[in-house]
Amino acid sequence: MRDPLAEPSDLIRSVSRALRVLESVGRAPRGLTVKQIARRCELTVATTYHLVRTLAYEGYVIRREDGTYIVGLEIADRYRELVGAFRGPPAVGDVLRRAAIDTGYTHYLGRFVGGRIAVTAVAEGHRSPYTEDLVPGYDEGGHATAIGKALLATMTPDQRARYLRDWGMRAFTPATLVSPEALEADLAAGERRGMQLEIGQFRQGLAGAAVLVAPDRDVERRLALACALPAAEMLTSARVVRAKLLATARAVAEALTDNGAAASA
């Protein structure tokens, strides 16, 4: 839901409408007619027709033989470019893959994107339980995932409170922390431990551990590293997991520094 009070004074209506059209088409994998799009976007059919024709010309939607529209391949291209930009240079991906091979655990990078916690890179390990929710994109359970906790821990208590009010504290499992007070205590324990943990809070049988890679005054430049593993292994291997995570975090930081130096040379 958009906040009408936050609407910019220089809002370009045609761009806003075109994005609403794309959102509506993207939510309808079977496709929508122009009249259906107009109704969902609360636009006139004539306006919708012009927007859809423009989007089709640019490749962002495709008209099918039955007259319905679906998202076009340009959307996939833009998504790949976005994921690539947030994933970082190839050397960072190499570090994640080596860590996944060495430990057998899936490794993730995460950061704030537009004020929300997002997973920006993943390297799968063969020993980690697979979860379809931990893929590049927004993390809907920042309070319940290790990578989310590592980033939330960099905020002030007031910033965290606002974040939790905005995005909620959904109970993913019976172990999920669903009160700000419980989360504050958990984050404090993670700070003392030198690693944020969750065991069965996001998915039963799954555990996660995370450390900060790059602290920064700019919220959106903070980067966290996490790994996922069977919950039973976390209970017996926490110290080893922490040591390996910290080593991998240093390697990621070095890869980012080397890439920055190369870019400025």
Buried (B, 14 or more C-beta within 10 A) or exposed (E): EEEEEEEEEEEEEEEEBBEBBBEBBEEBEEBBBBEBBBBBBEBEEEBBBBBBEBBBEEEBBBBEEEEBBBBBEBBEEEEEEEBBEBBBBEBBBEBBBBBBEEBBBBBBBBBBBEEBBBBBBBBBBEEBBEBEEBEBEEBBBBBBBBBBBBBBBBBEEEEBEEBBEEBEBEEBBEBBBBEBEEBBEBBEEBEEEEBBBBBBBBBEEBBBBBBBBBEEEEEEEBBBBBBBBBBEBBEEBBEEBBEBBBEBBBBBBEBBEEBEEEEEE
